Amino acid sequence: MQEINLECLEKFCRDFNCTPNDIQDFKPSSKETISKDHALHTLTKKEIDNELINKINALPIDKIQQIHNILKEME
């Protein structure tokens, strides 16, 4: 496990307009077990389905722009 001090983490998040939860990924240790409902599991990044990635990569640029616009409206 790599460590980062809180001051650096805060600066990074300020610079990149994100939160620590956006950049952290929790992977449970094989040596320790925690319950399935433990709060740390909210930091586990979900794998994106390869089919979805392939569909997005095959889209023409105008369709990608439409998706981008929809996502911006959701912010």
Backbone torsions as a table, in degrees:
resi	resn	phi	psi	omega
1	MET	NA	134.7	176.5
2	GLN	-92.8	149.3	-179.8
3	GLU	-113.1	148.3	175.2
4	ILE	-138.7	136.9	-179.5
5	ASN	-77.9	157.7	-173.5
6	LEU	-63.9	-32.7	178.7
7	GLU	-63.7	-43.7	178.0
8	CYS	-66.4	-41.1	179.2
9	LEU	-62.2	-44.1	179.1
10	GLU	-62.8	-43.9	179.2
11	LYS	-62.8	-44.7	178.8
12	PHE	-57.9	-47.4	-178.5
13	CYS	-65.4	-37.3	176.3
14	ARG	-64.3	-46.2	-177.3
15	ASP	-65.7	-35.0	-175.2
16	PHE	-107.9	10.5	176.3
17	ASN	50.0	57.0	-180.0
18	CYS	-140.4	-178.7	175.7
19	THR	-118.8	162.5	176.4
20	PRO	-56.2	-33.7	179.4
21	ASN	-65.1	-25.7	178.9
22	ASP	-70.4	-27.6	-173.3
23	ILE	-110.5	-12.5	-179.9
24	GLN	-91.5	146.1	178.1
25	ASP	-133.7	116.4	-179.4
26	PHE	-88.0	125.1	173.1
27	LYS	-124.3	113.9	-177.7
28	PRO	-58.6	141.9	176.9
29	SER	-72.1	143.6	177.1
30	SER	-72.4	-16.2	-178.5
31	LYS	-84.4	-25.4	-177.0
32	GLU	-121.1	151.3	175.5
33	THR	-121.8	141.1	173.8
34	ILE	-129.7	157.9	-176.7
35	SER	-64.9	153.2	-178.0
36	LYS	-64.9	-21.6	-179.5
37	ASP	-97.9	11.9	179.6
38	HIS	-65.7	143.2	-177.0
39	ALA	-60.6	-27.5	179.4
40	LEU	-60.1	-27.1	-179.5
41	HIS	-65.2	-18.0	176.7
42	THR	-69.1	-15.4	178.0
43	LEU	-91.1	1.6	179.9
44	THR	-78.4	121.1	178.6
45	LYS	-73.6	137.7	179.3
46	LYS	-86.7	140.7	176.0
47	GLU	-73.2	134.7	177.8
48	ILE	-86.7	132.7	-179.8
49	ASP	-58.4	128.4	-179.7
50	ASN	-59.7	-32.5	178.9
51	GLU	-61.4	-42.1	178.8
52	LEU	-64.0	-44.0	179.1
53	ILE	-60.5	-44.3	179.8
54	ASN	-63.1	-39.3	178.7
55	LYS	-64.9	-43.2	179.5
56	ILE	-64.4	-43.1	-180.0
57	ASN	-63.5	-26.4	-178.7
58	ALA	-85.1	-9.5	-177.4
59	LEU	-71.3	145.0	172.5
60	PRO	-71.1	158.7	-173.9
61	ILE	-58.6	-34.6	-179.4
62	ASP	-66.5	-34.0	177.3
63	LYS	-71.2	-38.5	177.0
64	ILE	-63.3	-39.5	177.4
65	GLN	-63.3	-38.9	177.1
66	GLN	-61.9	-43.7	177.9
67	ILE	-62.4	-43.5	178.8
68	HIS	-58.2	-45.0	-179.9
69	ASN	-63.5	-40.8	178.1
70	ILE	-62.4	-44.3	-180.0
71	LEU	-64.1	-38.5	178.2
72	LYS	-63.6	-37.2	178.7
73	GLU	-66.3	-26.1	-178.1
74	MET	-79.6	-14.0	-177.3
75	GLU	-68.2	NA	NA
